Amino acid sequence: MLNVRAIQINFGLQEVLKNISFGLNAGEVIAITGANGAGKSSLLKCIAGTLAPSSGEIQLQKGIHFAYLPQSRPTEKQSVMEFLLRDFPEIHKSYQKMHSRNIETIEYANAITEYLEIGGYELESKFARLLLSFGFDETDLSRELQDFSEGQKQIFPLLQILASDAQLLILDEPTNHLDISMCLYLEKVICKEKQKGRSFIVVSHDRVFVDKIADRTLYIQRGESILVRGGYSQLLVHLEQDFQSRQELAVNIQDKIKKLETEARRKKVWAGRKEKEKNGAADKGFIGARAAKLAKRAKVVEQRQQQMLETLKAEKPFVEKKLNLSFADYTVANKHILSAQNLSKKFGERAIFENVSLELTTQDRVAIIGDNGSGKTTLMKCLLGYEQASSGQIHRNNYAKWLYFPQNIQDYFTEKILLHNLMSYGVEEAIVRQFLGAAKLRRERVLQPISTLSYGELMRAAIVSAILASSEFLFLDEPTNHLDIESLEVLDQLLCQFPGGLLFISHDRQFIAKNALTILSIESFML
């Protein structure tokens, strides 16, 4: 169906991708993953034809149609149906005519007939079926877009391309902002469409999602790609094996380099000695000729060894350093953090949550889950006093050391430069830099303005600040939002080392499984 051959992408002097190749068959799903900025979205744009590669070619089988879903959410002020029909211009025009305020009775009848004949009602039925498959109601088609949560809005562009006749669907981070139930719906829809012969290329950082849908996974790192059968779990196994083999090869080559360098130094001394003998024997006939011959031979040997050294150094593989988190240990005593009794919150007449009772200690690691818009963030803000509950009581331990990381993690930092934010804990700069380095924030990155750093870098720095502050409890609101897979792995390890308690909101199933001892769900306004 699709062949991608030796794709290279350069932006000026920056080489983003080099020699990326893979094929895609009918009814197959390829997941693409890697660090933020690795070139995943650029690769999708090349396949979709919106970006020309610097070299290489992309061949799509004749007669195959594709649909491309970039990273975006609808912001228009219109109904869901109006939005969905935008990609079907003829039907959309007929729909608008039919719903015009000034239309006459006869014109209305003609518009209905036209709408029927061009497949408008058939398309509406398709949209209704797709809506139901994602847990919506058919009546949601007539609702305004702004009535829905950010995660729900993310589904509507997906419905557009699912309703098309495209056999190849190209999706760039479709799970962004989706809650767990929406992710489950999407997995089922992709698997169902795959059985019909449709193919998918999906960029995603959702580790469980990739495991569920992917037949093969393409991992992009430092501009190059690794393609493995299966999903994220199989990729991890491959990367571990690749790390071990690269490490062994690098060690063997380094040993050879050391031996050659030692031999080269010895030969250089020998060559220098022969050169002196040659000069000293310039007028001594046979002895002079023999000395000159030995000196020449010594230089040839030295040059050959230098060439072997250069070859070995070129062959030595790059070995990514494994994450090595080493922080000063501190002990967190079992301490009461807060308790809430019969907490309720309303916005006007609309209930957000009701009769919530909760107790937290430094030994607790609690995840709050629930659909988008169910009130998880509002509950956390009420618990911390950033919002006022409508009723109920909250008792907080003012002597406990806790920190709150909001969804917009930039708001956590008060100083412009990253390093300056971590210098208020009485720890020497060298130690702070060491801790940041352990969290993969090295050298010049720690001196960058907060505004220039990625969400993943800021979240890692925030966890480091919590350890430097000897915090006893963390409140985290969607800490995995916008994180790439590498940052998710680092965050998991950082929180594993954190000795205190946690209360966090997340839709990332693997993150929840690794970090939560207790899971609370908000359903029908109740916890």
RAVEN-V273441 format. One record per residue. N is the residue number from 1. SS is DSSP state (@ for helix, = for strand, . for the rest). PHI is phi as a letter, one per 30 degrees, with the letter a starting at -180 (* if undefined). NEAR is the number of other C-alpha atoms within 8 Angstrom. Layout:
BEGIN
n=<N;N>
ss=<SS;SS>
phi=<PHI;PHI>
near=<NEAR;NEAR>
END
This chain:
BEGIN
n=<1;2;3;4;5;6;7;8;9;10;11;12;13;14;15;16;17;18;19;20;21;22;23;24;25;26;27;28;29;30;31;32;33;34;35;36;37;38;39;40;41;42;43;44;45;46;47;48;49;50;51;52;53;54;55;56;57;58;59;60;61;62;63;64;65;66;67;68;69;70;71;72;73;74;75;76;77;78;79;80;81;82;83;84;85;86;87;88;89;90;91;92;93;94;95;96;97;98;99;100;101;102;103;104;105;106;107;108;109;110;111;112;113;114;115;116;117;118;119;120;121;122;123;124;125;126;127;128;129;130;131;132;133;134;135;136;137;138;139;140;141;142;143;144;145;146;147;148;149;150;151;152;153;154;155;156;157;158;159;160;161;162;163;164;165;166;167;168;169;170;171;172;173;174;175;176;177;178;179;180;181;182;183;184;185;186;187;188;189;190;191;192;193;194;195;196;197;198;199;200;201;202;203;204;205;206;207;208;209;210;211;212;213;214;215;216;217;218;219;220;221;222;223;224;225;226;227;228;229;230;231;232;233;234;235;236;237;238;239;240;241;242;243;244;245;246;247;248;249;250;251;252;253;254;255;256;257;258;259;260;261;262;263;264;265;266;267;268;269;270;271;272;273;274;275;276;277;278;279;280;281;282;283;284;285;286;287;288;289;290;291;292;293;294;295;296;297;298;299;300;301;302;303;304;305;306;307;308;309;310;311;312;313;314;315;316;317;318;319;320;321;322;323;324;325;326;327;328;329;330;331;332;333;334;335;336;337;338;339;340;341;342;343;344;345;346;347;348;349;350;351;352;353;354;355;356;357;358;359;360;361;362;363;364;365;366;367;368;369;370;371;372;373;374;375;376;377;378;379;380;381;382;383;384;385;386;387;388;389;390;391;392;393;394;395;396;397;398;399;400;401;402;403;404;405;406;407;408;409;410;411;412;413;414;415;416;417;418;419;420;421;422;423;424;425;426;427;428;429;430;431;432;433;434;435;436;437;438;439;440;441;442;443;444;445;446;447;448;449;450;451;452;453;454;455;456;457;458;459;460;461;462;463;464;465;466;467;468;469;470;471;472;473;474;475;476;477;478;479;480;481;482;483;484;485;486;487;488;489;490;491;492;493;494;495;496;497;498;499;500;501;502;503;504;505;506;507;508;509;510;511;512;513;514;515;516;517;518;519;520;521;522;523;524;525;526;527>
ss=<.;=;=;=;=;=;=;=;=;=;=;.;.;=;=;=;=;=;=;=;=;=;=;=;.;.;.;.;=;=;=;=;=;=;.;.;.;.;.;@;@;@;@;@;@;@;@;@;.;.;.;.;.;.;=;=;=;=;=;=;.;.;.;.;.;=;=;=;=;.;.;.;.;.;.;.;.;.;=;@;@;@;@;@;@;@;@;.;@;@;@;@;@;@;@;@;@;@;.;.;.;.;.;.;@;@;@;@;@;@;@;@;@;@;@;@;@;.;.;@;@;@;@;@;@;@;@;@;@;@;@;@;@;.;.;.;.;@;@;@;@;@;.;=;@;@;@;.;.;@;@;@;@;@;@;@;@;@;@;@;@;@;.;.;.;.;.;=;=;=;=;=;.;.;.;.;.;.;.;@;@;@;@;@;@;@;@;@;@;@;@;@;@;@;@;.;.;.;=;=;=;=;=;.;.;.;@;@;@;@;@;@;@;.;.;=;=;=;=;=;=;.;.;=;=;=;=;=;=;.;.;@;@;@;@;@;@;@;@;@;@;@;@;@;@;@;@;@;@;@;@;@;@;@;@;@;@;@;@;@;@;@;@;@;@;@;@;@;@;@;@;@;@;@;@;@;@;@;@;@;.;.;.;.;.;@;@;@;@;@;@;@;@;@;@;@;@;@;@;@;@;@;@;@;@;@;@;@;@;@;@;@;@;@;@;.;.;.;.;.;.;.;.;.;.;.;.;.;.;.;.;.;.;.;.;=;=;=;=;=;=;=;=;=;=;=;=;.;.;=;=;=;=;=;=;=;=;=;=;=;=;.;.;.;=;=;=;=;=;=;.;.;.;.;.;@;@;@;@;@;@;@;@;@;.;.;.;.;.;.;=;=;=;=;=;=;.;.;.;.;.;=;=;=;=;.;.;.;@;@;@;@;.;.;.;.;=;@;@;@;@;.;.;.;.;.;.;.;@;@;@;@;@;@;@;@;@;@;.;.;.;.;@;@;@;@;@;.;=;@;@;@;.;.;@;@;@;@;@;@;@;@;@;@;@;@;@;@;.;.;.;.;=;=;=;=;=;.;.;.;.;.;.;.;@;@;@;@;@;@;@;@;@;@;@;@;@;.;.;.;=;=;=;=;=;.;.;.;@;@;@;@;@;@;@;.;.;=;=;=;=;=;=;.;.;=;.>
phi=<*;b;b;c;b;h;d;b;b;b;c;i;d;d;c;d;b;b;h;d;b;a;b;b;c;d;i;b;c;c;c;c;b;k;d;e;i;d;j;d;d;d;d;d;d;d;d;d;i;c;b;d;d;d;a;j;b;b;c;c;e;e;i;d;c;b;b;c;c;d;d;a;b;d;b;d;c;a;d;e;d;e;d;d;d;e;d;b;e;d;d;d;d;d;d;d;d;d;c;d;d;c;d;d;e;d;d;d;d;d;d;d;d;d;d;d;d;d;j;d;d;d;d;e;d;d;d;d;d;d;e;d;d;c;i;d;c;e;d;d;d;c;d;d;e;d;d;c;d;d;d;d;d;d;d;d;d;d;d;e;d;d;d;d;c;d;c;c;c;c;c;c;h;d;d;e;i;d;d;d;d;d;d;d;d;d;e;d;d;d;d;d;d;d;d;d;j;d;c;b;c;b;d;a;c;d;d;d;e;d;d;d;c;d;d;b;b;c;c;c;b;h;i;c;b;b;c;b;d;j;c;d;d;d;d;d;d;d;d;d;d;d;d;d;d;d;d;d;d;d;d;d;d;d;d;d;d;d;d;d;d;d;d;d;d;d;d;d;d;d;d;d;d;d;d;d;d;d;d;d;c;d;c;c;i;e;d;d;d;d;d;d;d;d;d;d;d;d;d;d;d;d;d;d;d;d;d;d;d;d;d;d;d;d;d;d;d;d;c;d;d;d;d;b;d;b;b;d;d;b;c;c;d;d;b;d;c;a;b;b;b;h;d;b;b;b;c;i;c;d;d;c;a;b;h;d;b;a;b;b;b;d;c;d;b;c;c;c;b;l;d;e;i;d;j;d;d;d;d;d;d;d;d;c;i;d;b;c;d;d;a;j;b;b;c;c;d;d;c;d;c;b;b;b;c;d;e;d;d;e;d;d;c;c;c;d;c;e;e;d;d;c;c;c;c;i;c;d;e;d;d;e;d;d;d;d;d;d;c;i;b;c;h;d;d;d;c;d;d;e;d;c;c;d;e;d;d;d;d;d;d;d;d;d;d;d;d;d;d;h;d;c;a;b;c;b;c;h;d;c;e;i;d;d;d;d;d;d;d;d;d;e;d;d;d;d;d;d;d;c;c;b;b;b;c;a;c;d;d;d;d;d;d;d;c;c;c;b;b;c;b;c;b;h;i;c;c>
near=<9;10;11;13;11;11;16;14;11;11;7;5;5;6;11;12;14;11;10;12;9;8;8;11;8;8;11;13;14;13;15;13;13;13;11;7;5;12;11;12;8;8;8;10;10;11;8;11;7;7;8;6;11;8;8;11;9;10;7;8;7;4;4;10;8;10;11;9;12;7;7;6;8;9;6;6;7;8;11;13;8;9;9;11;11;8;6;7;8;7;12;11;8;11;11;8;9;10;7;7;4;4;10;6;6;6;8;10;8;8;12;9;8;9;13;10;7;8;9;11;8;8;9;8;8;9;10;11;9;9;12;10;9;9;8;8;8;9;6;8;9;8;9;10;13;7;6;8;9;9;11;10;12;15;8;11;12;10;12;11;12;8;9;7;6;12;10;12;14;13;12;12;11;11;8;9;8;13;11;11;8;10;11;8;11;9;11;8;9;9;9;8;9;13;8;7;10;14;14;13;12;13;13;14;11;9;10;9;10;14;11;8;11;13;11;12;17;12;11;15;9;7;11;10;9;7;9;11;9;12;16;11;8;10;13;8;8;9;8;8;8;8;10;8;8;11;9;8;10;12;8;8;12;9;8;9;11;8;8;10;9;8;8;11;8;8;11;11;8;9;12;9;8;13;11;8;11;13;8;7;11;8;5;7;8;6;8;15;9;8;13;12;8;10;13;8;8;13;10;8;9;11;8;8;10;9;8;8;11;8;8;11;9;7;7;10;8;6;8;5;4;4;8;5;9;6;6;4;4;6;5;8;5;7;8;9;12;12;11;14;11;11;16;14;11;11;7;5;5;6;11;11;17;12;10;12;9;7;8;9;11;15;8;11;11;12;14;13;12;11;10;11;6;11;11;12;8;8;9;10;10;11;10;7;7;7;8;6;10;8;8;11;8;10;7;7;8;5;4;10;9;9;9;8;12;10;9;6;11;8;7;10;10;6;8;10;11;13;9;9;11;10;11;7;7;5;9;7;7;6;8;12;11;8;12;13;10;11;13;7;11;9;7;6;8;12;9;10;9;12;6;6;10;6;9;11;10;12;11;13;11;10;10;12;9;11;10;11;7;8;12;12;14;15;12;13;12;11;11;9;8;7;12;11;12;9;12;12;8;11;10;11;9;13;9;8;6;7;9;11;12;12;13;13;13;14;10;9;9;8;11;11;7;7;10;10;8;8;9;9;8;15;9;5;11;9;9>
END
